[in-house]
C-alpha cells in the first residue's frame, strides 16, 4: 500500500476528490492542516525515541516543509 498526499485549495476540489475516491472505492482520509502538523510532530517524537536526539535543523526543516 502507498500513501499520496494532496494539497487541496478549495471545497470544490475536495468534493471532486471525495466523489472520485468513493466511486473508485479508494479509501481516503482528509486531514486538516493541524492534523498534518500533529503527524509531523508524532514522527519527530518517534525519531527521538529511536535516536535519543533530534537536531534542531531536522525539526525546522520538517516544519518548513509541512507549513507551506
Secondary structure, 3 states (H helix, E strand, C coil): CCCCCCCCCCHHHHHHHHHHHHHCCCCCCCCCHHHHHHHHHHHHHHHHHHHCCCCHHHHHHHHHHHHC
